[in-house]
Amino acid sequence: MRKVAGVVLLLTALLSLIMVAFAWPATRSSVHDIPLAVAGPAPATAQVVQQLEAKRPGAFDVRTVADTAAAERLIKDREVYGAIDLTSGKPQLIIASAASPAVAQALQQVAAGLSQSPSEVAVRDLVPLPPDDQRGAGLAAGALPLVLGGIVAAGLLTALIAGTGRRVAGALAFAVTGGLALVAILQYWLGSLEGDYWANSGVVALSIAATALAILGLESLLGPRGLAIGAAIMMLLGNPLSGLTSAPEMLPAGWGAFGQYLPPGAAGSLLRSTAFFDGAGAWPHVLVLAAWAVFGLLLAGIAAVRKSRRPVEPAKEPELVAA
């Protein structure tokens, strides 16, 4: 009975951990430090910045620019999520729903609050989501398959394939085919992605490879414990902290930024860049994914070297049986 009780307590703790990992970021999601541009003459922008700070302290990281073109450039370069444009004398809100539908909606609510009449603030979507998926539901739902693809690949390759080299080759091959398949579904069937199909497929392939290789490396070095640790990092930390369903800045302070250093978060941000922003802001996320893939390969290499240095037990000589 003690063993049964121990297993029950372990399962209860594990279930509680899963609930906290997924529910805590979602329930504590809020607008804070959202990069926002304010364009127009200095006196007008200063007044709006003051209003924003008074009504929503800490909600925005504001950058003031001289004109509309500068604000649009910041949005397209993925340096800000939107802009309040005051250059024409009549306030206009410029959003990029493709960067984050949740942030775009929050910006519209805030901009409406700056005016006595919400109808006075015109809204222009500079980088909209595709017509077939205007809520961004497909990309948000794709967060889980991106993570599971790498985890399942590592688990199955470990269980079914012998040899680290063959497992690594299998992970890389699956990353390519998985990337092509997932992006074909998201882009051509669901209409959730735009941009170059091959670039988007490369992003998903790199994401799957980073996850699978990191877990395979941990498994090769630590055994089954490494497999469990890697899967837990990707699923319980990487997935809820990816910010793909909202935005990294809307997660609890600090955790959204941390999530961008894990494969799910880097992959989600990179896929938005290639699909909607012509690759703007892509390189930091490429480096994160590449680093995780190299990390996994290094662990696998270390495990292989350790295995090769283990002393080989001499073969036992057959015993002579007396006649």
C-alpha positions as CSV (number, residue, x, y, z in Angstrom):
1,M,0.0,0.0,0.0
2,R,2.9,2.4,0.7
3,K,4.0,2.0,-2.9
4,V,0.5,2.7,-4.2
5,A,0.3,5.8,-2.0
6,G,3.6,7.0,-3.2
7,V,2.6,6.6,-6.9
8,V,-0.7,8.4,-6.2
9,L,1.1,11.4,-4.5
10,L,3.6,11.5,-7.4
11,L,0.8,11.6,-10.0
12,T,-1.0,14.3,-8.0
13,A,2.1,16.4,-7.8
14,L,2.8,16.0,-11.5
15,L,-0.8,16.9,-12.5
16,S,-0.6,20.0,-10.2
17,L,2.7,21.0,-11.9
18,I,1.1,20.6,-15.3
19,M,-1.9,22.8,-14.3
20,V,0.4,25.5,-12.9
21,A,2.6,25.5,-16.0
22,F,-0.3,26.0,-18.4
23,A,-2.8,28.0,-16.3
24,W,-0.5,30.4,-14.5
25,P,0.8,32.2,-17.6
26,A,-2.7,32.4,-19.1
27,T,-4.5,33.7,-16.0
28,R,-1.7,36.3,-15.3
29,S,-1.5,37.5,-18.9
30,S,-1.7,41.3,-19.1
31,V,-0.3,44.3,-21.1
32,H,3.1,45.4,-19.8
33,D,6.1,46.8,-21.5
34,I,4.5,46.5,-25.0
35,P,6.7,48.3,-27.5
36,L,4.6,51.1,-29.0
37,A,5.5,54.1,-31.3
38,V,3.9,57.5,-31.0
39,A,4.4,59.6,-34.2
40,G,3.9,63.3,-34.6
41,P,5.1,66.7,-33.3
42,A,6.9,66.7,-30.0
43,P,4.3,68.6,-28.0
44,A,1.5,66.2,-29.2
45,T,3.5,63.0,-28.6
46,A,4.6,64.2,-25.2
47,Q,0.9,64.7,-24.2
48,V,-0.1,61.2,-25.4
49,V,2.9,59.6,-23.7
50,Q,1.8,61.3,-20.5
51,Q,-1.8,60.1,-20.9
52,L,-0.6,56.5,-21.5
53,E,1.5,56.5,-18.4
54,A,-1.2,58.0,-16.3
55,K,-3.9,55.6,-17.5
56,R,-1.8,52.4,-17.9
57,P,1.4,52.8,-15.9
58,G,4.0,50.3,-17.1
59,A,1.9,49.0,-19.9
60,F,3.9,50.4,-22.8
61,D,7.5,50.9,-23.8
62,V,7.0,54.0,-25.9
63,R,9.2,55.3,-28.7
64,T,8.5,58.7,-30.2
65,V,9.1,59.3,-33.9
66,A,8.6,62.3,-36.2
67,D,6.3,60.9,-38.8
68,T,4.1,58.1,-40.1
69,A,6.8,56.6,-42.3
70,A,9.1,56.1,-39.3
71,A,6.3,54.5,-37.3
72,E,5.5,52.1,-40.1
73,R,9.1,51.2,-40.5
74,L,9.3,50.3,-36.8
75,I,6.2,48.1,-37.1
76,K,7.5,46.3,-40.2
77,D,10.9,45.7,-38.6
78,R,9.1,44.2,-35.6
79,E,10.5,46.7,-33.2
80,V,7.1,47.8,-32.1
81,Y,3.6,46.2,-32.2
82,G,1.8,49.3,-33.3
83,A,1.7,53.1,-33.4
84,I,-0.4,56.1,-32.4
85,D,-0.1,58.5,-35.3
86,L,-0.7,62.2,-34.6
87,T,0.9,63.6,-37.7
88,S,-2.4,64.5,-39.5
89,G,-3.8,66.2,-36.4
90,K,-6.5,63.5,-36.1
91,P,-5.3,60.5,-34.0
92,Q,-4.9,57.3,-36.0
93,L,-3.9,53.9,-34.6
94,I,-1.7,51.7,-36.7
95,I,-1.7,48.0,-35.7
96,A,-0.1,44.8,-37.0
97,S,-2.6,42.0,-36.1
98,A,-0.2,39.4,-37.7
99,A,2.3,40.2,-34.9
100,S,-0.2,39.5,-32.2
101,P,-4.0,39.6,-32.4
102,A,-4.2,40.0,-28.6
103,V,-1.9,43.0,-28.6
104,A,-3.7,44.6,-31.5
105,Q,-7.0,44.3,-29.7
106,A,-5.5,45.8,-26.5
107,L,-4.0,48.7,-28.5
108,Q,-7.4,49.5,-29.9
109,Q,-9.0,49.6,-26.5
110,V,-6.2,51.9,-25.2
111,A,-6.4,54.2,-28.2
112,A,-10.1,54.5,-27.8
113,G,-9.6,55.5,-24.2
114,L,-7.4,58.4,-25.2
115,S,-10.2,60.1,-27.1
116,Q,-13.6,61.3,-25.8
117,S,-15.3,59.5,-28.7
118,P,-13.9,56.0,-29.8
119,S,-15.0,56.8,-33.3
120,E,-12.5,59.7,-33.5
121,V,-9.6,57.2,-33.6
122,A,-9.2,55.5,-37.0
123,V,-7.6,52.1,-37.0
124,R,-5.4,50.8,-39.8
125,D,-4.0,47.3,-39.9
126,L,-0.6,47.6,-41.5
127,V,0.3,43.9,-41.4
128,P,-3.0,42.0,-41.2
129,L,-3.6,38.3,-40.6
130,P,-4.6,36.2,-43.7
131,P,-8.2,36.5,-44.8
132,D,-8.9,32.8,-44.1
133,D,-7.7,33.1,-40.5
134,Q,-8.3,36.6,-39.2
135,R,-8.2,35.5,-35.6
136,G,-4.8,33.8,-35.9
137,A,-6.3,30.6,-34.5
138,G,-4.4,28.2,-36.7
139,L,-1.0,29.6,-35.8
140,A,-1.9,29.6,-32.1
141,A,-3.1,26.0,-32.3
142,G,0.1,25.0,-34.0
143,A,2.1,25.8,-30.9
144,L,1.5,22.4,-29.4
145,P,2.2,20.3,-32.5
146,L,5.5,22.2,-32.9
147,V,6.6,21.0,-29.4
148,L,5.1,17.5,-29.6
149,G,6.8,16.9,-32.9
150,G,10.3,17.1,-31.4
151,I,9.3,15.3,-28.2
152,V,7.6,12.4,-29.9
153,A,10.4,12.1,-32.5
154,A,13.0,11.8,-29.7
155,G,10.9,9.3,-27.7
156,L,10.2,7.0,-30.7
157,L,13.8,7.2,-32.1
158,T,15.1,6.2,-28.6
159,A,12.7,3.3,-28.3
160,L,13.0,1.9,-31.8
161,I,16.4,2.9,-33.2
162,A,19.8,1.7,-31.9
163,G,22.8,3.9,-32.1
164,T,23.2,7.7,-31.5
165,G,24.2,8.4,-35.1
166,R,21.2,6.7,-36.6
167,R,18.9,8.5,-34.1
168,V,20.3,11.9,-35.0
169,A,19.9,11.1,-38.7
170,G,16.4,10.1,-38.1
171,A,15.6,13.3,-36.1
172,L,17.0,15.5,-38.9
173,A,15.1,13.6,-41.6
174,F,11.9,13.8,-39.7
175,A,12.5,17.5,-39.0
176,V,12.5,18.1,-42.8
177,T,9.4,16.0,-43.6
178,G,7.6,17.3,-40.5
179,G,8.3,20.9,-41.4
180,L,7.1,20.5,-45.0
181,A,3.9,18.7,-43.8
182,L,2.9,21.1,-41.0
183,V,3.5,24.2,-43.0
184,A,1.5,22.8,-46.0
185,I,-1.4,22.3,-43.6
186,L,-1.2,25.7,-42.0
187,Q,-0.5,27.6,-45.2
188,Y,-2.4,25.9,-48.0
189,W,-5.2,24.2,-46.2
190,L,-6.0,26.4,-43.2
191,G,-4.7,29.6,-44.7
192,S,-3.1,30.6,-41.4
193,L,0.3,31.5,-42.9
194,E,1.6,33.7,-45.7
195,G,5.0,34.3,-47.1
196,D,7.4,31.9,-48.7
197,Y,6.5,28.2,-48.1
198,W,10.1,27.0,-48.1
199,A,11.2,29.6,-45.6
200,N,8.3,28.8,-43.3
201,S,9.0,25.1,-43.6
202,G,12.6,25.7,-42.8
203,V,11.5,27.4,-39.6
204,V,9.4,24.5,-38.5
205,A,12.1,22.0,-39.5
206,L,14.7,23.9,-37.4
207,S,12.2,24.0,-34.5
208,I,11.6,20.2,-34.6
209,A,15.3,19.5,-35.0
210,A,16.2,21.8,-32.0
211,T,13.7,20.1,-29.7
212,A,14.4,16.5,-30.9
213,L,18.2,16.8,-30.9
214,A,18.3,18.5,-27.4
215,I,16.2,15.7,-25.9
216,L,18.2,13.0,-27.7
217,G,21.4,14.5,-26.4
218,L,20.1,14.5,-22.8
219,E,18.9,10.9,-23.2
220,S,22.3,9.8,-24.6
221,L,24.1,11.3,-21.6
222,L,21.6,10.7,-18.8
223,G,19.5,7.8,-20.0
224,P,15.7,7.8,-19.5
225,R,16.1,10.6,-16.9
226,G,17.4,12.8,-19.7
227,L,14.5,12.0,-21.9
228,A,12.1,13.0,-19.1
229,I,14.0,16.2,-18.3
230,G,14.1,17.3,-21.9
231,A,10.4,16.6,-22.5
232,A,9.5,18.5,-19.3
233,I,11.6,21.5,-20.3
234,M,10.0,21.7,-23.7
235,M,6.4,21.0,-22.7
236,L,6.1,22.5,-19.2
237,L,8.3,25.5,-19.7
238,G,8.7,26.0,-23.4
239,N,5.1,25.6,-24.6
240,P,3.3,27.8,-22.0
241,L,6.0,30.5,-22.1
242,S,6.2,30.7,-25.9
243,G,3.8,33.6,-26.1
244,L,2.5,32.2,-29.4
245,T,-1.1,32.5,-28.4
246,S,-0.7,36.1,-27.2
247,A,2.7,37.8,-27.1
248,P,5.8,37.3,-24.9
249,E,5.2,40.8,-23.4
250,M,1.8,39.8,-22.2
251,L,3.1,36.9,-20.0
252,P,4.1,37.5,-16.4
253,A,7.1,39.9,-16.1
254,G,10.3,38.2,-17.2
255,W,8.9,34.9,-18.1
256,G,7.9,35.9,-21.6
257,A,11.5,37.0,-22.3
258,F,12.8,33.7,-20.8
259,G,10.4,31.8,-23.0
260,Q,12.1,33.3,-26.1
261,Y,15.3,31.4,-25.2
262,L,13.5,28.0,-25.4
263,P,12.7,26.4,-28.8
264,P,8.9,26.8,-28.7
265,G,9.1,30.5,-28.1
266,A,11.9,31.1,-30.6
267,A,10.1,29.1,-33.2
268,G,6.8,30.9,-32.8
269,S,8.4,34.4,-33.1
270,L,10.6,33.2,-36.0
271,L,7.6,31.8,-37.9
272,R,5.7,35.1,-37.5
273,S,8.7,36.9,-38.9
274,T,9.1,34.8,-42.0
275,A,5.3,34.5,-42.6
276,F,4.3,38.1,-42.2
277,F,7.3,40.4,-41.9
278,D,9.7,39.3,-44.7
279,G,12.0,37.8,-42.1
280,A,12.4,41.0,-40.0
281,G,13.8,40.3,-36.5
282,A,14.5,36.7,-37.4
283,W,18.2,36.2,-36.6
284,P,18.0,36.2,-32.8
285,H,15.5,33.4,-32.9
286,V,17.5,31.5,-35.6
287,L,20.5,31.6,-33.2
288,V,18.4,30.3,-30.3
289,L,17.1,27.3,-32.2
290,A,20.6,26.6,-33.7
291,A,22.1,26.7,-30.3
292,W,19.7,24.1,-28.9
293,A,20.4,21.8,-31.9
294,V,24.2,22.2,-31.4
295,F,23.7,21.7,-27.6
296,G,22.0,18.3,-28.3
297,L,24.7,17.2,-30.8
298,L,27.4,18.1,-28.3
299,L,25.8,16.1,-25.5
300,A,25.4,13.1,-27.9
301,G,29.1,13.5,-28.8
302,I,30.2,13.6,-25.2
303,A,28.1,10.5,-24.5
304,A,29.7,8.7,-27.4
305,V,33.2,9.6,-26.3
306,R,32.5,8.4,-22.7
307,K,31.1,5.1,-24.1
308,S,34.2,4.5,-26.2
309,R,36.5,5.0,-23.2
310,R,34.9,2.5,-21.0
311,P,37.1,-0.5,-20.5
312,V,36.0,-3.6,-22.4
313,E,35.6,-6.6,-20.2
314,P,37.6,-9.5,-21.4
315,A,35.7,-12.4,-22.8
316,K,35.4,-15.3,-20.5
317,E,37.2,-18.4,-21.6
318,P,35.0,-21.5,-21.9
319,E,35.3,-23.8,-19.0
320,L,36.7,-27.3,-19.8
321,V,34.4,-30.0,-18.8
322,A,36.2,-33.0,-17.3
323,A,35.6,-36.2,-19.2
